[in-house]
Amino acid sequence: MVNQRKLLKQGFVPGSFHRQLTVVSSVGLLALALAISLVSSGLLAWRLEGLALTHLGELTGQFARESAFVFLAGSRDSARERAAQLAVFPGVRQAALLKPDAKVWVTSTDSGPWPGGFTSREWQAHPALAGEDVAYWFFAAPVRSGTTGSPLAVPGEAQLLGYVVVAWRKAPLAQLRSWLFGLNGSIALVLAVGIFMALHAFLHRLTEPLNSLAGVMQRMQAGETHVRASVAGPAEIRDIGQVFNRLMEQLEQHRIVLESAVTIRTQELREARDAALTATRYKSEFMAAMTHEMRTPLQSIIGYIQTSRKELRFLKEDVDPETFDNLTDYLRVALKASDELLLRINQVLELAALEAGKREVVLAPVDLAVVLDQIISIVKPLAESNRNRLDVIRQGLPRVEMDEDKLRQIVRNLLDNACKFTHDGAVRLQVRGTTDMLLIEVVDSGIGIPENQLQAIFEPFRQVDMSDTRRHGGTGLGLAITKNVCQLLGGTLTVESTLGRGSRFRVRVPLPVRSAVSDGSGAREPPDAAVM
């Protein structure tokens, strides 16, 4: 039963309002017509059956009065002839004449055995229904001598002569019932069809404005503008149409205002973008020009300092030893500061070139062991100055197809950064080359990076400590350049760090090198690992 209700509910939900009303009204009208037909047919059948029983009782009484002469004559042949006459009466199946003691005297011929055992005794006093079965009613009536009007009858005395029993057929009444049921059903169906047509017209008039409103909404959903609903139908639907039209007018006004604001804002953003691009271009050009102009005289200064150190060795015997040592220290400090300044200028130039898209990837076979040894020889003094242990692990392929200069930049910047921010700790470089991935990982036990600064450290000129009293120097360009170089190679640079416990920088470059970014997660660690 629950499943039937669910199916019925699912069948009604998707349909339109007009369809639902039509289905419900049709089912209701059919049920009403059937109920009216059944009730009216039942009442008529019940009433007809009552009238028929009364009429049949009267006929049986009439037969009894007309049969008094037969009982008075006492002739069995006359009685048998009378029973045959009664049996041919329309609607009679068989007839019998009973003696005063209710025993069968004669019956109509070919009538079969006469039923007995009538439970009712009312028929012994006056015409009444004595019994019935599926096909017949059995009416009986007493025959008295005083009811004939015969001159042989004793005046003032009604003598019981016997009984007349008639079996009336039920079939004619059943046929009449069927005919009445069909007639009532036809009348009820015609009335239901008439009412349904009128109701259908009324529902169409009621739902047509709703369908029109739904069509307007669908057109509006499809993107059509300036649509309006027709104001027609009942008062409530007209109110809905008027409210909808007012809402559409307000929406169109808001749309016009919003489109105007969006146009203005888009123009402002476009101008701001153009201004930002122009400023960025000017900044890059200015940085490139200024750093180039600064690098030229700085290289000359470095050259003079290096020449002065060489010539100072020839004057060692002619100069006071203390003065010689001081001059040597001064030249060493000046050369170191000049190299540091040249490195910063080169970083600014590199960042400007990367932002301008003026760096290209030049691929060539690279021997990882040779490149790593050269980088370690450069970085090792910085690690030793901070009392750090520097470990290098190389795994996988010994040679890869790579841009050697950019590989040097990545490894050098990450190692410089790790050694600079680690004191009395360890720095580990791990390089793993496979056929489809180059993985570079630098792990240190330094000061670590706060979680809220993990993304900011890759911005140009940005460091964790931006105060004037910071302990560690630098311009904040190393990680920004490293990330740009990784992206140029189609790779990624990620960092994991815990404040006070150290950091882990991981570079993944898909092989062969391409410009698209790849996560390189499919790299597999080779079984043979060599520790350098």
Protein Blocks (a to p, Z undefined) as FASTA:
>chain_A
ZZmmmmmmmmmmmpcfklmmmmmmmmmmmmmmmmmmmmmmmmmmmmmmmmmmmmmmmmmm
mmmmmmmmmmmnopaklmmmmmmmmmmpghiabdcdddfkopafbdcehkbpadehifbf
klmmmgcdfbdcfkbccddddddfklnopakbcghiacdfbdcdddddfklmmmmmmmmm
mmmmmmmmmmmmmmmmmmmmmmmmmmmmmmmmmmmmmmmmnopahiacddedjfklmmmm
mmmmmmmmmmmmmmmmmmmmmmmmmmmmmmmmmmmmmmmmmmmmmmmmmmmmmmmmmmmm
mmmmmmmmmmmmmmmmmpcfklmmmmmmmmmmmmmmmmmmmmmmmmmmmmmmmmnopacc
ddddddfklmmmmmmmmmmmmmmmnopacddddehjfbdcddfklmmmmmmmmmmmmmmm
pghiaddddddddfkbccdddddfbebpafklmmmmmpghiafblcfkbfbgcjhlmmmm
mmmmmmmnopacdddddehiaccddddddddddfbdcehlmpccdfbdcdZZ
